[in-house]
């Protein structure tokens, strides 16, 4: 197995997708791909885009099990750093674990619950 990649979403969005048998983030329709991160990147991403938000989960994905292509591309705020982008929906068979991801009391994400 290759190193897992992570996708941050709401528990409600994941539960709806799990029932439907496929996950499509809003960014897939708007940008053509689903944003993901590595374990080393996800805290920074969460604090930039999701500060203080509750009810989030991390989808721990096995890239080898994805039916959609993964491309490593520069981030918008760090063009020298590559982020995994999934060009298509996420099939539930690629999800190894779903992990609750809540901010600390101050609203920041300080630790990775993996």
N, CA, C and O atoms as a GROMACS GRO file, in nm:
protein
  456
    1UNK      N    1   0.084  -0.118   0.000
    1UNK     CA    2   0.000   0.000   0.000
    1UNK      C    3   0.088   0.124   0.000
    1UNK      O    4   0.189   0.130   0.071
    2UNK      N    5   0.050   0.222  -0.079
    2UNK     CA    6   0.120   0.350  -0.077
    2UNK      C    7   0.074   0.431   0.044
    2UNK      O    8  -0.024   0.397   0.109
    3UNK      N    9   0.147   0.538   0.072
    3UNK     CA   10   0.110   0.622   0.186
    3UNK      C   11  -0.031   0.676   0.168
    3UNK      O   12  -0.068   0.718   0.059
    4UNK      N   13  -0.111   0.674   0.275
    4UNK     CA   14  -0.247   0.725   0.263
    4UNK      C   15  -0.248   0.877   0.239
    4UNK      O   16  -0.155   0.948   0.276
    5UNK      N   17  -0.354   0.922   0.176
    5UNK     CA   18  -0.379   1.065   0.163
    5UNK      C   19  -0.508   1.095   0.239
    5UNK      O   20  -0.587   1.005   0.265
    6UNK      N   21  -0.527   1.221   0.274
    6UNK     CA   22  -0.638   1.261   0.361
    6UNK      C   23  -0.727   1.362   0.292
    6UNK      O   24  -0.680   1.450   0.219
    7UNK      N   25  -0.857   1.348   0.315
    7UNK     CA   26  -0.954   1.447   0.268
    7UNK      C   27  -1.037   1.490   0.387
    7UNK      O   28  -1.086   1.406   0.463
    8UNK      N   29  -1.052   1.619   0.404
    8UNK     CA   30  -1.127   1.678   0.514
    8UNK      C   31  -1.266   1.716   0.465
    8UNK      O   32  -1.280   1.785   0.365
    9UNK      N   33  -1.369   1.669   0.537
    9UNK     CA   34  -1.507   1.699   0.498
    9UNK      C   35  -1.596   1.696   0.622
    9UNK      O   36  -1.549   1.665   0.732
   10UNK      N   37  -1.721   1.729   0.604
   10UNK     CA   38  -1.814   1.722   0.717
   10UNK      C   39  -1.862   1.579   0.735
   10UNK      O   40  -1.868   1.502   0.638
   11UNK      N   41  -1.896   1.544   0.856
   11UNK     CA   42  -1.949   1.410   0.882
   11UNK      C   43  -2.077   1.390   0.802
   11UNK      O   44  -2.099   1.282   0.747
   12UNK      N   45  -2.162   1.492   0.795
   12UNK     CA   46  -2.289   1.481   0.722
   12UNK      C   47  -2.265   1.453   0.574
   12UNK      O   48  -2.334   1.369   0.516
   13UNK      N   49  -2.168   1.521   0.513
   13UNK     CA   50  -2.139   1.499   0.371
   13UNK      C   51  -2.088   1.358   0.349
   13UNK      O   52  -2.125   1.293   0.252
   14UNK      N   53  -2.001   1.309   0.439
   14UNK     CA   54  -1.949   1.174   0.424
   14UNK      C   55  -2.060   1.071   0.441
   14UNK      O   56  -2.068   0.976   0.364
   15UNK      N   57  -2.146   1.088   0.542
   15UNK     CA   58  -2.252   0.991   0.566
   15UNK      C   59  -2.348   0.984   0.447
   15UNK      O   60  -2.392   0.875   0.410
   16UNK      N   61  -2.381   1.098   0.388
   16UNK     CA   62  -2.466   1.100   0.269
   16UNK      C   63  -2.397   1.028   0.152
   16UNK      O   64  -2.461   0.952   0.080
   17UNK      N   65  -2.269   1.053   0.136
   17UNK     CA   66  -2.194   0.988   0.027
   17UNK      C   67  -2.183   0.839   0.050
   17UNK      O   68  -2.194   0.760  -0.045
   18UNK      N   69  -2.162   0.799   0.173
   18UNK     CA   70  -2.150   0.657   0.204
   18UNK      C   71  -2.281   0.585   0.170
   18UNK      O   72  -2.279   0.474   0.116
   19UNK      N   73  -2.394   0.648   0.201
   19UNK     CA   74  -2.524   0.588   0.166
   19UNK      C   75  -2.542   0.582   0.014
   19UNK      O   76  -2.598   0.485  -0.039
   20UNK      N   77  -2.494   0.685  -0.056
   20UNK     CA   78  -2.508   0.691  -0.203
   20UNK      C   79  -2.409   0.601  -0.275
   20UNK      O   80  -2.431   0.566  -0.392
   21UNK      N   81  -2.301   0.563  -0.208
   21UNK     CA   82  -2.202   0.476  -0.269
   21UNK      C   83  -2.092   0.548  -0.343
   21UNK      O   84  -2.011   0.484  -0.411
   22UNK      N   85  -2.086   0.681  -0.332
   22UNK     CA   86  -1.981   0.760  -0.398
   22UNK      C   87  -1.974   0.897  -0.330
   22UNK      O   88  -2.076   0.952  -0.288
   23UNK      N   89  -1.852   0.953  -0.321
   23UNK     CA   90  -1.832   1.084  -0.260
   23UNK      C   91  -1.784   1.183  -0.366
   23UNK      O   92  -1.688   1.157  -0.438
   24UNK      N   93  -1.853   1.296  -0.374
   24UNK     CA   94  -1.814   1.405  -0.464
   24UNK      C   95  -1.811   1.534  -0.382
   24UNK      O   96  -1.915   1.581  -0.337
   25UNK      N   97  -1.696   1.591  -0.364
   25UNK     CA   98  -1.684   1.720  -0.297
   25UNK      C   99  -1.732   1.830  -0.391
   25UNK      O  100  -1.731   1.813  -0.513
   26UNK      N  101  -1.774   1.944  -0.334
   26UNK     CA  102  -1.816   2.058  -0.417
   26UNK      C  103  -1.707   2.101  -0.514
   26UNK      O  104  -1.736   2.146  -0.625
   27UNK      N  105  -1.582   2.087  -0.472
   27UNK     CA  106  -1.470   2.130  -0.558
   27UNK      C  107  -1.461   2.046  -0.686
   27UNK      O  108  -1.403   2.092  -0.785
   28UNK      N  109  -1.515   1.926  -0.685
   28UNK     CA  110  -1.510   1.843  -0.804
   28UNK      C  111  -1.587   1.908  -0.919
   28UNK      O  112  -1.540   1.910  -1.032
   29UNK      N  113  -1.704   1.962  -0.889
   29UNK     CA  114  -1.784   2.031  -0.992
   29UNK      C  115  -1.724   2.167  -1.026
   29UNK      O  116  -1.722   2.207  -1.142
   30UNK      N  117  -1.675   2.238  -0.924
   30UNK     CA  118  -1.624   2.373  -0.946
   30UNK      C  119  -1.483   2.382  -1.001
   30UNK      O  120  -1.453   2.469  -1.083
   31UNK      N  121  -1.395   2.291  -0.957
   31UNK     CA  122  -1.255   2.298  -0.995
   31UNK      C  123  -1.207   2.175  -1.072
   31UNK      O  124  -1.098   2.175  -1.128
   32UNK      N  125  -1.289   2.072  -1.075
   32UNK     CA  126  -1.252   1.952  -1.150
   32UNK      C  127  -1.177   1.848  -1.070
   32UNK      O  128  -1.138   1.745  -1.125
   33UNK      N  129  -1.155   1.872  -0.940
   33UNK     CA  130  -1.085   1.774  -0.858
   33UNK      C  131  -1.124   1.791  -0.712
   33UNK      O  132  -1.184   1.891  -0.674
   34UNK      N  133  -1.089   1.690  -0.632
   34UNK     CA  134  -1.112   1.692  -0.487
   34UNK      C  135  -0.978   1.718  -0.420
   34UNK      O  136  -0.880   1.648  -0.444
   35UNK      N  137  -0.976   1.820  -0.335
   35UNK     CA  138  -0.854   1.857  -0.261
   35UNK      C  139  -0.824   1.752  -0.155
   35UNK      O  140  -0.913   1.709  -0.082
   36UNK      N  141  -0.699   1.714  -0.146
   36UNK     CA  142  -0.652   1.623  -0.041
   36UNK      C  143  -0.519   1.675   0.014
   36UNK      O  144  -0.462   1.771  -0.038
   37UNK      N  145  -0.473   1.611   0.119
   37UNK     CA  146  -0.348   1.649   0.184
   37UNK      C  147  -0.275   1.524   0.230
   37UNK      O  148  -0.331   1.415   0.235
   38UNK      N  149  -0.151   1.544   0.265
   38UNK     CA  150  -0.076   1.441   0.334
   38UNK      C  151  -0.094   1.464   0.484
   38UNK      O  152  -0.148   1.567   0.525
   39UNK      N  153  -0.050   1.370   0.565
   39UNK     CA  154  -0.057   1.387   0.710
   39UNK      C  155   0.023   1.509   0.754
   39UNK      O  156  -0.015   1.576   0.851
   40UNK      N  157   0.132   1.539   0.686
   40UNK     CA  158   0.215   1.655   0.722
   40UNK      C  159   0.149   1.788   0.684
   40UNK      O  160   0.186   1.892   0.738
   41UNK      N  161   0.055   1.788   0.594
   41UNK     CA  162  -0.008   1.910   0.544
   41UNK      C  163  -0.143   1.942   0.608
   41UNK      O  164  -0.184   2.058   0.611
   42UNK      N  165  -0.213   1.842   0.657
   42UNK     CA  166  -0.355   1.859   0.688
   42UNK      C  167  -0.383   1.955   0.803
   42UNK      O  168  -0.486   2.023   0.798
   43UNK      N  169  -0.301   1.965   0.904
   43UNK     CA  170  -0.326   2.060   1.013
   43UNK      C  171  -0.322   2.203   0.960
   43UNK      O  172  -0.408   2.285   0.995
   44UNK      N  173  -0.224   2.234   0.878
   44UNK     CA  174  -0.215   2.368   0.820
   44UNK      C  175  -0.337   2.400   0.733
   44UNK      O  176  -0.392   2.510   0.739
   45UNK      N  177  -0.378   2.303   0.654
   45UNK     CA  178  -0.495   2.320   0.568
   45UNK      C  179  -0.620   2.341   0.653
   45UNK      O  180  -0.700   2.431   0.624
   46UNK      N  181  -0.638   2.260   0.756
   46UNK     CA  182  -0.756   2.272   0.842
   46UNK      C  183  -0.761   2.408   0.911
   46UNK      O  184  -0.867   2.469   0.920
   47UNK      N  185  -0.647   2.455   0.958
   47UNK     CA  186  -0.645   2.584   1.027
   47UNK      C  187  -0.666   2.701   0.931
   47UNK      O  188  -0.714   2.807   0.973
   48UNK      N  189  -0.632   2.684   0.805
   48UNK     CA  190  -0.653   2.791   0.707
   48UNK      C  191  -0.797   2.796   0.659
   48UNK      O  192  -0.855   2.904   0.647
   49UNK      N  193  -0.856   2.680   0.630
   49UNK     CA  194  -0.987   2.676   0.566
   49UNK      C  195  -1.103   2.637   0.658
   49UNK      O  196  -1.219   2.662   0.623
   50UNK      N  197  -1.076   2.577   0.773
   50UNK     CA  198  -1.182   2.529   0.861
   50UNK      C  199  -1.167   2.570   1.007
   50UNK      O  200  -1.209   2.494   1.095
   51UNK      N  201  -1.111   2.686   1.038
   51UNK     CA  202  -1.089   2.720   1.179
   51UNK      C  203  -1.220   2.724   1.257
   51UNK      O  204  -1.318   2.784   1.214
   52UNK      N  205  -1.220   2.658   1.372
   52UNK     CA  206  -1.334   2.660   1.461
   52UNK      C  207  -1.453   2.577   1.416
   52UNK      O  208  -1.555   2.576   1.484
   53UNK      N  209  -1.443   2.508   1.305
   53UNK     CA  210  -1.556   2.428   1.256
   53UNK      C  211  -1.560   2.292   1.324
   53UNK      O  212  -1.458   2.226   1.345
   54UNK      N  213  -1.681   2.252   1.358
   54UNK     CA  214  -1.702   2.123   1.424
   54UNK      C  215  -1.777   2.030   1.330
   54UNK      O  216  -1.831   2.073   1.228
   55UNK      N  217  -1.780   1.902   1.365
   55UNK     CA  218  -1.850   1.803   1.285
   55UNK      C  219  -1.772   1.760   1.162
   55UNK      O  220  -1.830   1.715   1.063
   56UNK      N  221  -1.640   1.774   1.169
   56UNK     CA  222  -1.555   1.736   1.056
   56UNK      C  223  -1.499   1.595   1.075
   56UNK      O  224  -1.487   1.545   1.187
   57UNK      N  225  -1.465   1.535   0.964
   57UNK     CA  226  -1.398   1.404   0.965
   57UNK      C  227  -1.285   1.406   0.863
   57UNK      O  228  -1.286   1.482   0.766
   58UNK      N  229  -1.187   1.322   0.888
   58UNK     CA  230  -1.080   1.297   0.791
   58UNK      C  231  -1.108   1.163   0.725
   58UNK      O  232  -1.126   1.061   0.792
   59UNK      N  233  -1.112   1.164   0.593
   59UNK     CA  234  -1.118   1.039   0.520
   59UNK      C  235  -0.974   0.996   0.494
   59UNK      O  236  -0.899   1.068   0.428
   60UNK      N  237  -0.935   0.882   0.544
   60UNK     CA  238  -0.802   0.828   0.523
   60UNK      C  239  -0.812   0.737   0.401
   60UNK      O  240  -0.878   0.633   0.405
   61UNK      N  241  -0.746   0.777   0.293
   61UNK     CA  242  -0.763   0.712   0.163
   61UNK      C  243  -0.638   0.636   0.120
   61UNK      O  244  -0.525   0.680   0.140
   62UNK      N  245  -0.662   0.520   0.061
   62UNK     CA  246  -0.555   0.444  -0.001
   62UNK      C  247  -0.555   0.480  -0.150
   62UNK      O  248  -0.646   0.439  -0.222
   63UNK      N  249  -0.456   0.556  -0.196
   63UNK     CA  250  -0.454   0.597  -0.337
   63UNK      C  251  -0.461   0.481  -0.436
   63UNK      O  252  -0.514   0.496  -0.546
   64UNK      N  253  -0.408   0.366  -0.398
   64UNK     CA  254  -0.410   0.250  -0.487
   64UNK      C  255  -0.550   0.194  -0.507
   64UNK      O  256  -0.576   0.125  -0.605
   65UNK      N  257  -0.640   0.221  -0.415
   65UNK     CA  258  -0.777   0.171  -0.425
   65UNK      C  259  -0.871   0.269  -0.494
   65UNK      O  260  -0.985   0.234  -0.526
   66UNK      N  261  -0.826   0.391  -0.518
   66UNK     CA  262  -0.912   0.490  -0.583
   66UNK      C  263  -0.936   0.451  -0.728
   66UNK      O  264  -0.846   0.405  -0.798
   67UNK      N  265  -1.059   0.471  -0.773
   67UNK     CA  266  -1.091   0.447  -0.913
   67UNK      C  267  -1.069   0.573  -0.996
   67UNK      O  268  -1.070   0.567  -1.119
   68UNK      N  269  -1.051   0.687  -0.931
   68UNK     CA  270  -1.022   0.814  -0.999
   68UNK      C  271  -0.872   0.843  -0.990
   68UNK      O  272  -0.805   0.798  -0.897
   69UNK      N  273  -0.823   0.919  -1.085
   69UNK     CA  274  -0.680   0.952  -1.091
   69UNK      C  275  -0.639   1.049  -0.980
   69UNK      O  276  -0.715   1.139  -0.944
   70UNK      N  277  -0.518   1.028  -0.927
   70UNK     CA  278  -0.458   1.120  -0.830
   70UNK      C  279  -0.341   1.188  -0.898
   70UNK      O  280  -0.255   1.123  -0.958
   71UNK      N  281  -0.340   1.320  -0.889
   71UNK     CA  282  -0.227   1.398  -0.943
   71UNK      C  283  -0.172   1.483  -0.830
   71UNK      O  284  -0.246   1.541  -0.751
   72UNK      N  285  -0.039   1.491  -0.824
   72UNK     CA  286   0.029   1.573  -0.725
   72UNK      C  287   0.059   1.707  -0.791
   72UNK      O  288   0.136   1.715  -0.887
   73UNK      N  289  -0.003   1.814  -0.737
   73UNK     CA  290   0.005   1.945  -0.800
   73UNK      C  291   0.033   2.054  -0.697
   73UNK      O  292   0.006   2.035  -0.578
   74UNK      N  293   0.087   2.167  -0.742
   74UNK     CA  294   0.117   2.277  -0.650
   74UNK      C  295  -0.010   2.330  -0.582
   74UNK      O  296  -0.118   2.333  -0.641
   75UNK      N  297   0.007   2.372  -0.457
   75UNK     CA  298  -0.102   2.436  -0.385
   75UNK      C  299  -0.113   2.582  -0.424
   75UNK      O  300  -0.019   2.642  -0.476
   76UNK      N  301  -0.229   2.640  -0.398
   76UNK     CA  302  -0.250   2.780  -0.436
   76UNK      C  303  -0.168   2.876  -0.350
   76UNK      O  304  -0.124   2.980  -0.399
   77UNK      N  305  -0.147   2.842  -0.223
   77UNK     CA  306  -0.071   2.932  -0.136
   77UNK      C  307   0.077   2.894  -0.128
   77UNK      O  308   0.158   2.974  -0.082
   78UNK      N  309   0.112   2.774  -0.172
   78UNK     CA  310   0.251   2.727  -0.169
   78UNK      C  311   0.280   2.656  -0.300
   78UNK      O  312   0.274   2.534  -0.306
   79UNK      N  313   0.313   2.732  -0.405
   79UNK     CA  314   0.333   2.669  -0.536
   79UNK      C  315   0.451   2.572  -0.542
   79UNK      O  316   0.462   2.494  -0.637
   80UNK      N  317   0.539   2.576  -0.442
   80UNK     CA  318   0.652   2.482  -0.442
   80UNK      C  319   0.620   2.354  -0.366
   80UNK      O  320   0.704   2.264  -0.358
   81UNK      N  321   0.499   2.344  -0.309
   81UNK     CA  322   0.458   2.226  -0.234
   81UNK      C  323   0.349   2.153  -0.312
   81UNK      O  324   0.253   2.215  -0.357
   82UNK      N  325   0.363   2.022  -0.326
   82UNK     CA  326   0.266   1.944  -0.402
   82UNK      C  327   0.161   1.883  -0.310
   82UNK      O  328   0.192   1.831  -0.202
   83UNK      N  329   0.036   1.891  -0.355
   83UNK     CA  330  -0.078   1.835  -0.284
   83UNK      C  331  -0.145   1.730  -0.372
   83UNK      O  332  -0.147   1.744  -0.494
   84UNK      N  333  -0.199   1.625  -0.312
   84UNK     CA  334  -0.272   1.526  -0.391
   84UNK      C  335  -0.411   1.578  -0.427
   84UNK      O  336  -0.485   1.623  -0.340
   85UNK      N  337  -0.445   1.571  -0.554
   85UNK     CA  338  -0.577   1.609  -0.604
   85UNK      C  339  -0.637   1.486  -0.672
   85UNK      O  340  -0.570   1.418  -0.750
   86UNK      N  341  -0.763   1.458  -0.642
   86UNK     CA  342  -0.832   1.344  -0.700
   86UNK      C  343  -0.924   1.394  -0.810
   86UNK      O  344  -1.014   1.474  -0.786
   87UNK      N  345  -0.900   1.348  -0.931
   87UNK     CA  346  -0.975   1.391  -1.049
   87UNK      C  347  -1.092   1.298  -1.077
   87UNK      O  348  -1.092   1.222  -1.174
   88UNK      N  349  -1.190   1.305  -0.992
   88UNK     CA  350  -1.310   1.225  -1.003
   88UNK      C  351  -1.363   1.196  -0.864
   88UNK      O  352  -1.305   1.241  -0.765
   89UNK      N  353  -1.473   1.123  -0.855
   89UNK     CA  354  -1.530   1.092  -0.723
   89UNK      C  355  -1.443   0.994  -0.645
   89UNK      O  356  -1.358   0.924  -0.701
   90UNK      N  357  -1.468   0.990  -0.514
   90UNK     CA  358  -1.401   0.895  -0.425
   90UNK      C  359  -1.494   0.775  -0.407
   90UNK      O  360  -1.608   0.790  -0.361
   91UNK      N  361  -1.446   0.660  -0.442
   91UNK     CA  362  -1.522   0.536  -0.420
   91UNK      C  363  -1.499   0.490  -0.275
   91UNK      O  364  -1.386   0.492  -0.227
   92UNK      N  365  -1.605   0.450  -0.206
   92UNK     CA  366  -1.592   0.413  -0.064
   92UNK      C  367  -1.490   0.303  -0.036
   92UNK      O  368  -1.438   0.296   0.075
   93UNK      N  369  -1.460   0.217  -0.134
   93UNK     CA  370  -1.362   0.110  -0.112
   93UNK      C  371  -1.221   0.166  -0.089
   93UNK      O  372  -1.134   0.096  -0.036
   94UNK      N  373  -1.197   0.291  -0.128
   94UNK     CA  374  -1.067   0.353  -0.107
   94UNK      C  375  -1.052   0.414   0.033
   94UNK      O  376  -0.942   0.452   0.073
   95UNK      N  377  -1.163   0.422   0.106
   95UNK     CA  378  -1.161   0.483   0.239
   95UNK      C  379  -1.121   0.377   0.341
   95UNK      O  380  -1.196   0.283   0.368
   96UNK      N  381  -1.002   0.394   0.397
   96UNK     CA  382  -0.951   0.299   0.497
   96UNK      C  383  -1.014   0.322   0.633
   96UNK      O  384  -1.048   0.228   0.704
   97UNK      N  385  -1.029   0.450   0.668
   97UNK     CA  386  -1.086   0.488   0.797
   97UNK      C  387  -1.152   0.624   0.783
   97UNK      O  388  -1.117   0.704   0.696
   98UNK      N  389  -1.248   0.649   0.870
   98UNK     CA  390  -1.310   0.780   0.884
   98UNK      C  391  -1.284   0.822   1.028
   98UNK      O  392  -1.328   0.754   1.121
   99UNK      N  393  -1.212   0.934   1.046
   99UNK     CA  394  -1.166   0.974   1.179
   99UNK      C  395  -1.227   1.109   1.216
   99UNK      O  396  -1.217   1.205   1.139
  100UNK      N  397  -1.290   1.116   1.333
  100UNK     CA  398  -1.342   1.244   1.382
  100UNK      C  399  -1.227   1.343   1.392
  100UNK      O  400  -1.117   1.309   1.435
  101UNK      N  401  -1.253   1.467   1.351
  101UNK     CA  402  -1.149   1.570   1.348
  101UNK      C  403  -1.208   1.700   1.402
  101UNK      O  404  -1.271   1.775   1.329
  102UNK      N  405  -1.187   1.724   1.530
  102UNK     CA  406  -1.243   1.840   1.599
  102UNK      C  407  -1.132   1.936   1.641
  102UNK      O  408  -1.022   1.894   1.677
  103UNK      N  409  -1.162   2.067   1.636
  103UNK     CA  410  -1.062   2.164   1.682
  103UNK      C  411  -1.050   2.163   1.834
  103UNK      O  412  -1.138   2.114   1.905
  104UNK      N  413  -0.940   2.218   1.881
  104UNK     CA  414  -0.920   2.235   2.025
  104UNK      C  415  -1.012   2.347   2.074
  104UNK      O  416  -1.084   2.408   1.994
  105UNK      N  417  -1.011   2.374   2.206
  105UNK     CA  418  -1.100   2.474   2.265
  105UNK      C  419  -1.086   2.612   2.200
  105UNK      O  420  -1.184   2.686   2.191
  106UNK      N  421  -0.966   2.648   2.156
  106UNK     CA  422  -0.944   2.778   2.094
  106UNK      C  423  -0.982   2.784   1.947
  106UNK      O  424  -0.966   2.888   1.883
  107UNK      N  425  -1.033   2.674   1.892
  107UNK     CA  426  -1.076   2.673   1.753
  107UNK      C  427  -0.970   2.628   1.654
  107UNK      O  428  -0.999   2.614   1.535
  108UNK      N  429  -0.848   2.604   1.702
  108UNK     CA  430  -0.740   2.559   1.613
  108UNK      C  431  -0.728   2.407   1.616
  108UNK      O  432  -0.761   2.342   1.715
  109UNK      N  433  -0.681   2.355   1.506
  109UNK     CA  434  -0.652   2.212   1.497
  109UNK      C  435  -0.504   2.196   1.533
  109UNK      O  436  -0.416   2.246   1.463
  110UNK      N  437  -0.479   2.125   1.643
  110UNK     CA  438  -0.342   2.116   1.696
  110UNK      C  439  -0.281   1.978   1.683
  110UNK      O  440  -0.158   1.964   1.686
  111UNK      N  441  -0.364   1.874   1.669
  111UNK     CA  442  -0.307   1.739   1.663
  111UNK      C  443  -0.386   1.656   1.563
  111UNK      O  444  -0.506   1.673   1.544
  112UNK      N  445  -0.315   1.566   1.503
  112UNK     CA  446  -0.372   1.476   1.405
  112UNK      C  447  -0.419   1.349   1.477
  112UNK      O  448  -0.336   1.281   1.538
  113UNK      N  449  -0.546   1.316   1.472
  113UNK     CA  450  -0.597   1.202   1.548
  113UNK      C  451  -0.581   1.067   1.478
  113UNK      O  452  -0.673   0.985   1.477
  114UNK      N  453  -0.464   1.045   1.420
  114UNK     CA  454  -0.442   0.919   1.347
  114UNK      C  455  -0.353   0.825   1.425
  114UNK      O  456  -0.324   0.715   1.379
   0.00000   0.00000   0.00000
